[in-house]
């Protein structure tokens, strides 16, 4: 007599039931990770939970959530290659280096200057239209913001290359190739360079020669620019996940999940990591454990990077609103209607003035205490560049092809410099402004 288990109809029903159970379990896991609107989730997603909740890759395989130790190469300007093995984690500890305290790195360089992402740089303002010290071509479009340390400026490009240039001449020192575009702006610390790529990998390279130290694989592209301390590098991904990874060996320290892909970059307080998501929320995670502390609804995608000043975090949204949120509890302190979406333009705060650009081309100067409008400046096209402030002057790029210098007190134009293309977010080091243009050119500008 033929058994029921061998009946094709029964097998089909059983397979359907099992599939439904898998979907239900996955939904319950994802719902528990995201939490409800009114909760204060206090659980950290584990690697296993994330594998359950995240989509599989194109080939049907479950995404990797750990570092990949391997021998890797970096191409020199002459085309030569070198290789170096990644340090092997302790075999008795599957998670690699154990991190139980926060140690800041005051010398680290990253997008928006520092871990508070306030966009303020120390030095003397360039108060007259600058001269071009040098120009370097990356050979393809570029949306990565340079990072500068000593005699090196490092920047990504859509040619899949991370390029290290000499700050004095603009000549190539080394290049390292990823497998897709690099729009993530690099961070420099512990004599390493950290960046993500649209190939889904996050990389750590030796600053001196570009040799790869380790690679961490995620389940989607990475645009988010990393924040670093002395032990951990933090970033978000298109796979909706916020990652904290050990600088030493590229192993996972913790991970937290949001409801949308992450283009925003993390900002750090002494206890929290705060980051925006395309689901419209601003999230706060415990910096050491990854436990979610609060989330704030902005009403639209948060592609810009938040900024911290005092007891508030400031965030701009594609809903057209700019918010001040209290760090302690995630409650709204004030909001301002910009009248158009704010895409990628991260606020800068100096003294009592907050500066942020908008898709309409208007740059706003607001009171950081009340949100009151102090002044406006009008560019001729979208402002998706983040503002930089040096010595009372705000610098910002526009899609109209200009880099603008604006007086922080009254919003008047100090100077404008035509660079062509869409001008990205400027950075400042040792009296020089470095800025990328989407055409693929990097400029070094001096008084």
C-alpha positions as CSV (number, residue, x, y, z in Angstrom):
1,X,0.0,0.0,0.0
2,X,1.4,3.4,-1.0
3,X,2.2,5.6,2.0
4,X,0.8,9.1,2.3
5,X,4.3,10.5,2.5
6,X,5.1,9.3,-1.0
7,X,1.9,10.9,-2.4
8,X,2.8,13.8,-4.7
9,X,-0.3,15.7,-3.7
10,X,0.5,15.3,0.0
11,X,4.1,16.4,-0.6
12,X,2.8,19.6,-2.3
13,X,0.5,20.4,0.6
14,X,3.3,19.8,3.1
15,X,5.7,22.0,1.1
16,X,3.1,24.8,1.0
17,X,2.5,24.5,4.8
18,X,6.3,24.6,5.5
19,X,6.7,27.7,3.2
20,X,3.9,29.5,5.0
21,X,5.5,28.7,8.4
22,X,8.8,30.1,7.2
23,X,7.2,33.3,5.9
24,X,5.2,33.7,9.2
25,X,8.3,33.2,11.3
26,X,10.3,35.6,9.2
27,X,7.6,38.2,9.5
28,X,7.4,37.8,13.3
29,X,11.2,38.1,13.6
30,X,11.2,41.3,11.4
31,X,8.3,42.8,13.3
32,X,10.0,42.1,16.7
33,X,13.2,43.7,15.4
34,X,11.5,46.8,14.1
35,X,9.1,47.2,17.0
36,X,5.8,49.2,17.1
37,X,5.5,53.0,16.9
38,X,5.1,53.4,20.6
39,X,7.6,50.9,21.9
40,X,11.1,51.4,23.3
41,X,12.7,48.3,21.9
42,X,15.5,47.1,24.1
43,X,16.7,44.1,22.2
44,X,19.7,43.7,19.9
45,X,19.2,41.7,16.7
46,X,21.7,38.8,16.7
47,X,23.5,37.7,13.6
48,X,21.1,34.7,13.3
49,X,18.1,36.9,13.6
50,X,19.4,39.2,10.9
51,X,20.1,36.3,8.6
52,X,16.4,35.2,9.1
53,X,15.1,38.7,8.5
54,X,17.2,39.9,5.6
55,X,16.7,39.0,1.9
56,X,18.9,36.5,0.2
57,X,21.4,37.5,-2.5
58,X,20.8,37.2,-6.2
59,X,22.1,33.6,-6.3
60,X,19.7,32.5,-3.5
61,X,22.3,32.4,-0.8
62,X,21.9,33.9,2.6
63,X,24.1,37.0,3.0
64,X,27.2,36.9,5.1
65,X,27.2,39.0,8.3
66,X,30.8,38.7,9.3
67,X,34.2,39.8,8.3
68,X,36.1,38.0,5.6
69,X,39.8,37.5,6.4
70,X,41.8,37.0,3.2
71,X,44.9,37.9,1.3
72,X,44.1,41.0,-0.9
73,X,45.8,43.4,-3.2
74,X,46.1,47.1,-3.8
75,X,47.2,48.5,-7.1
76,X,50.0,51.1,-7.1
77,X,50.2,53.8,-9.7
78,X,52.7,51.6,-11.6
79,X,50.2,48.8,-11.6
80,X,52.2,46.6,-9.2
81,X,50.4,44.6,-6.6
82,X,51.1,43.7,-3.0
83,X,49.3,41.3,-0.7
84,X,48.9,41.0,3.1
85,X,47.1,38.6,5.2
86,X,44.4,39.8,7.6
87,X,45.1,39.0,11.3
88,X,43.3,35.8,12.3
89,X,40.7,36.2,15.0
90,X,41.0,34.2,18.2
91,X,39.7,30.7,17.3
92,X,38.0,30.4,20.7
93,X,35.9,33.5,20.1
94,X,33.6,33.3,17.1
95,X,33.0,37.1,17.3
96,X,36.6,38.1,17.1
97,X,37.8,40.9,19.4
98,X,35.7,41.5,22.5
99,X,34.9,45.2,23.0
100,X,33.5,46.2,26.3
101,X,34.2,50.0,26.5
102,X,34.2,53.0,24.2
103,X,37.6,54.6,23.4
104,X,37.4,57.8,21.3
105,X,40.0,58.6,18.6
106,X,40.3,62.4,18.6
107,X,42.6,62.4,15.6
108,X,40.3,60.4,13.3
109,X,39.1,62.1,10.1
110,X,35.8,61.5,8.5
111,X,32.8,62.9,6.6
112,X,31.6,66.2,8.3
113,X,34.9,66.5,10.2
114,X,34.2,64.4,13.4
115,X,31.8,62.0,15.1
116,X,29.4,64.9,16.0
117,X,29.3,65.6,12.2
118,X,28.9,69.4,12.9
119,X,30.9,70.3,9.8
120,X,33.1,72.8,11.6
121,X,36.8,72.9,10.9
122,X,39.5,74.8,12.7
123,X,41.6,77.3,10.8
124,X,41.4,80.6,9.0
125,X,38.6,81.3,6.6
126,X,39.4,81.8,2.9
127,X,37.6,85.2,2.6
128,X,38.5,86.0,-1.0
129,X,37.9,83.9,-4.1
130,X,40.6,81.1,-3.9
131,X,43.2,80.0,-6.4
132,X,43.4,76.4,-7.7
133,X,46.5,74.7,-6.1
134,X,45.9,71.5,-8.2
135,X,43.2,69.5,-9.9
136,X,43.1,65.7,-10.2
137,X,40.9,63.6,-12.4
138,X,39.5,60.3,-11.1
139,X,38.5,59.1,-14.6
140,X,34.8,58.8,-13.9
141,X,31.9,60.4,-12.0
142,X,32.5,61.0,-8.3
143,X,30.1,61.5,-5.4
144,X,32.5,60.6,-2.6
145,X,33.8,63.4,-0.2
146,X,37.5,63.5,0.3
147,X,39.2,62.7,3.7
148,X,42.5,64.3,4.6
149,X,45.3,63.1,6.9
150,X,48.8,64.6,6.8
151,X,50.1,64.4,3.2
152,X,47.3,62.2,1.9
153,X,43.8,62.9,0.6
154,X,41.7,59.9,0.0
155,X,38.5,59.8,-2.2
156,X,36.3,57.2,-3.9
157,X,34.9,57.2,-7.4
158,X,32.5,55.5,-9.8
159,X,35.5,53.9,-11.5
160,X,35.4,51.4,-8.5
161,X,38.6,52.9,-7.2
162,X,39.6,54.4,-3.9
163,X,42.4,56.9,-4.8
164,X,45.0,58.3,-2.5
165,X,46.4,61.6,-3.7
166,X,49.4,63.7,-2.5
167,X,48.1,66.9,-0.8
168,X,50.9,68.9,-2.2
169,X,50.7,68.0,-5.8
170,X,47.5,66.0,-6.4
171,X,49.6,63.1,-7.8
172,X,48.4,59.5,-7.2
173,X,50.1,57.7,-4.3
174,X,48.1,54.5,-4.5
175,X,44.8,53.1,-5.7
176,X,42.7,50.2,-4.4
177,X,40.0,48.6,-6.5
178,X,36.5,47.5,-5.2
179,X,34.0,45.7,-7.4
180,X,31.5,48.6,-7.9
181,X,31.0,52.3,-7.4
182,X,32.5,54.0,-4.2
183,X,30.2,56.9,-3.2
184,X,30.8,56.3,0.5
185,X,33.1,59.0,1.9
186,X,36.1,57.4,3.6
187,X,37.2,57.7,7.2
188,X,40.8,57.7,8.4
189,X,41.9,56.4,11.8
190,X,44.3,53.9,13.4
191,X,46.5,54.4,10.2
192,X,43.7,52.8,8.2
193,X,41.2,53.9,5.6
194,X,37.6,52.7,5.9
195,X,34.9,52.9,3.2
196,X,31.9,51.0,1.7
197,X,31.1,50.2,-1.9
198,X,28.1,49.4,-4.0
199,X,29.5,45.9,-4.2
200,X,28.1,45.3,-0.7
201,X,31.5,45.1,0.9
202,X,33.0,47.4,3.6
203,X,36.8,47.7,3.4
204,X,39.7,48.5,5.7
205,X,43.0,49.5,4.0
206,X,46.5,50.4,5.2
207,X,46.7,54.2,4.8
208,X,50.4,54.0,3.9
209,X,50.2,51.7,0.9
210,X,46.5,50.8,0.3
211,X,46.9,47.1,1.1
212,X,43.7,45.6,2.3
213,X,43.5,44.6,6.0
214,X,40.1,43.1,5.9
215,X,36.7,43.1,4.2
216,X,33.2,42.8,5.7
217,X,30.4,41.6,3.5
218,X,26.8,42.9,3.8
219,X,23.6,42.1,1.8
220,X,23.4,45.3,-0.2
221,X,25.2,48.4,-1.5
222,X,26.8,50.8,0.9
223,X,26.6,54.6,0.5
224,X,26.7,55.5,4.2
225,X,30.0,57.1,5.3
226,X,31.6,55.5,8.3
227,X,32.1,57.0,11.8
228,X,35.1,55.6,13.8
229,X,36.5,55.6,17.3
230,X,39.7,53.8,18.4
231,X,38.0,50.3,18.3
232,X,34.9,50.3,16.2
233,X,33.8,51.5,12.8
234,X,30.1,52.2,12.3
235,X,28.0,52.4,9.1
236,X,24.7,51.6,7.5
237,X,23.7,49.7,4.4
238,X,21.0,49.4,1.7
239,X,20.2,46.1,3.4
240,X,18.5,48.3,6.2
241,X,21.1,47.3,8.8
242,X,23.4,49.5,11.0
243,X,26.7,47.8,11.6
244,X,29.4,48.1,14.3
245,X,32.5,46.3,13.2
246,X,35.8,45.8,15.0
247,X,38.6,47.9,13.5
248,X,41.2,45.3,14.5
249,X,39.9,42.3,12.6
250,X,36.6,43.2,10.8
251,X,34.4,41.0,12.9
252,X,30.8,42.0,13.9
253,X,30.5,43.8,17.3
254,X,26.7,44.4,16.9
255,X,24.0,45.2,14.4
256,X,20.7,46.9,14.4
257,X,17.9,47.0,11.9
258,X,15.7,49.8,10.5
259,X,12.7,49.7,8.2
260,X,14.4,51.1,5.1
261,X,17.6,51.2,3.2
262,X,20.2,53.5,4.9
263,X,22.0,56.2,2.9
264,X,22.5,58.5,5.9
265,X,25.8,58.3,7.9
266,X,26.0,57.7,11.7
267,X,26.7,60.4,14.3
268,X,28.0,59.5,17.7
269,X,27.4,60.8,21.2
270,X,29.3,59.3,24.2
271,X,26.5,56.7,24.6
272,X,24.5,56.6,21.4
273,X,24.8,56.1,17.6
274,X,22.1,58.1,15.8
275,X,21.3,57.6,12.1
276,X,18.6,58.2,9.5
277,X,16.8,55.7,7.3
278,X,14.8,55.8,4.1
279,X,11.8,54.6,6.2
280,X,11.5,58.2,7.4
281,X,12.8,57.6,10.9
282,X,15.8,58.8,12.9
283,X,17.1,56.0,15.0
284,X,19.2,56.0,18.2
285,X,21.1,52.8,19.2
286,X,23.2,52.2,22.2
287,X,26.8,52.8,21.0
288,X,28.3,49.8,22.8
289,X,25.5,47.1,22.6
290,X,23.3,48.2,19.6
291,X,20.1,48.2,21.6
292,X,17.6,50.6,20.2
293,X,16.8,53.5,22.5
294,X,14.3,55.6,20.5
295,X,13.2,56.5,17.0
296,X,11.8,59.7,15.7
297,X,9.4,60.1,12.7
298,X,10.5,62.8,10.2
299,X,7.7,62.2,7.7
300,X,10.1,61.5,4.8
301,X,13.4,59.8,3.8
302,X,16.4,60.8,5.8
303,X,19.3,60.7,3.4
304,X,21.2,63.5,5.0
305,X,23.5,62.9,8.0
306,X,22.4,64.2,11.4
307,X,24.4,66.7,13.4
308,X,24.9,67.0,17.1
309,X,25.3,70.2,19.1
310,X,24.7,70.5,22.8
311,X,21.8,68.3,24.0
312,X,20.2,68.2,20.5
313,X,20.5,66.3,17.3
314,X,19.5,68.1,14.1
315,X,18.2,66.3,11.1
316,X,16.8,67.3,7.7
317,X,14.2,65.2,5.9
318,X,13.0,64.8,2.3
319,X,9.6,65.7,3.8
320,X,10.9,69.3,3.6
321,X,11.2,69.7,7.4
322,X,14.3,70.3,9.5
323,X,14.1,69.0,13.1
324,X,15.8,69.5,16.4
325,X,15.4,66.4,18.6
326,X,16.5,66.0,22.2
327,X,19.2,63.4,22.5
328,X,18.0,62.0,25.8
329,X,14.5,60.9,24.8
330,X,14.1,61.5,21.0
331,X,11.4,64.1,21.4
332,X,11.0,67.1,19.1
333,X,12.4,70.4,20.4
334,X,11.4,72.4,17.2
335,X,10.8,72.0,13.5
336,X,11.2,74.2,10.5
337,X,9.5,73.9,7.1
338,X,12.1,74.4,4.3
339,X,9.4,74.4,1.6
340,X,11.1,71.7,-0.4
341,X,12.8,68.4,0.2
342,X,16.3,68.3,1.8
343,X,18.3,65.6,0.1
344,X,21.8,64.7,1.4
345,X,22.5,68.2,2.6
346,X,23.6,67.7,6.2
347,X,23.3,70.6,8.7
348,X,26.3,72.4,10.0
349,X,26.2,74.2,13.4
350,X,28.6,76.9,14.7
351,X,27.9,79.2,17.6
352,X,24.1,79.6,17.6
353,X,23.6,79.2,13.8
354,X,22.5,76.1,11.9
355,X,23.1,76.0,8.1
356,X,21.5,73.6,5.7
357,X,20.7,73.6,2.0
358,X,17.6,72.4,0.2
359,X,16.5,71.0,-3.2
360,X,15.0,74.4,-4.1
361,X,18.5,75.9,-4.0
362,X,17.9,77.9,-0.8
363,X,20.4,77.7,2.0
364,X,18.9,78.5,5.4
365,X,20.5,80.0,8.4
366,X,18.5,79.0,11.5
367,X,18.7,79.6,15.2
368,X,19.9,76.2,16.7
369,X,18.0,77.1,19.9
370,X,14.5,77.9,18.5
371,X,14.5,77.1,14.7
372,X,13.8,80.7,13.9
373,X,15.0,81.7,10.4
374,X,17.9,84.1,10.6
375,X,18.7,84.5,6.9
376,X,18.5,82.7,3.5
377,X,20.9,82.5,0.5
378,X,19.8,81.6,-3.0
379,X,21.8,79.4,-5.3
380,X,20.7,78.8,-8.9
381,X,20.0,75.0,-8.5
382,X,19.7,72.3,-6.0
383,X,22.0,72.3,-2.9
384,X,22.7,68.7,-2.0
385,X,26.1,69.5,-0.7
386,X,26.6,69.5,3.1
387,X,27.8,72.8,4.5
388,X,31.3,73.3,5.9
389,X,32.0,76.2,8.4
390,X,35.5,77.7,8.9
391,X,36.1,80.8,11.0
392,X,32.6,82.4,10.5
393,X,32.3,81.5,6.8
394,X,30.0,78.8,5.5
395,X,31.0,76.9,2.3
396,X,28.6,74.9,0.2
397,X,28.4,73.5,-3.3
398,X,25.4,73.5,-5.7
399,X,24.2,71.7,-8.8
400,X,24.6,75.1,-10.5
401,X,28.3,74.4,-10.7
402,X,29.4,76.9,-8.0
403,X,31.2,76.6,-4.7
404,X,29.8,79.4,-2.5
405,X,31.3,81.1,0.5
406,X,28.6,82.7,2.7
407,X,28.9,85.0,5.7
408,X,27.6,83.1,8.7
409,X,26.3,86.3,10.4
410,X,23.9,87.6,7.7
411,X,23.9,85.1,4.8
412,X,25.6,87.4,2.3
413,X,27.8,86.1,-0.4
414,X,31.5,86.3,0.3
415,X,32.5,84.8,-3.1
416,X,31.5,82.2,-5.7
417,X,33.8,80.0,-7.7
418,X,32.6,78.2,-10.9
419,X,33.9,74.6,-10.9
420,X,31.4,73.0,-13.4
421,X,29.2,70.1,-12.8
422,X,27.5,69.3,-9.5
423,X,29.7,70.5,-6.6
424,X,30.0,68.2,-3.6
425,X,30.6,68.8,0.0
426,X,33.9,70.7,0.7
427,X,36.4,69.8,3.4
428,X,39.2,71.8,5.0
429,X,42.7,70.9,6.1
430,X,45.8,73.1,6.7
431,X,44.4,76.1,5.0
432,X,43.3,74.2,1.9
433,X,39.7,73.5,0.7
434,X,39.3,70.1,-1.0
435,X,36.1,69.5,-3.0
436,X,34.9,66.9,-5.5
437,X,32.8,67.6,-8.6
438,X,30.6,64.9,-10.0
439,X,32.4,65.1,-13.3
440,X,35.2,63.2,-11.5
441,X,37.6,66.1,-10.7
442,X,39.0,66.9,-7.3
443,X,40.1,70.4,-6.5
444,X,42.5,71.7,-4.0
445,X,41.8,75.5,-3.4
446,X,44.1,77.9,-1.5
447,X,43.9,81.6,-0.6
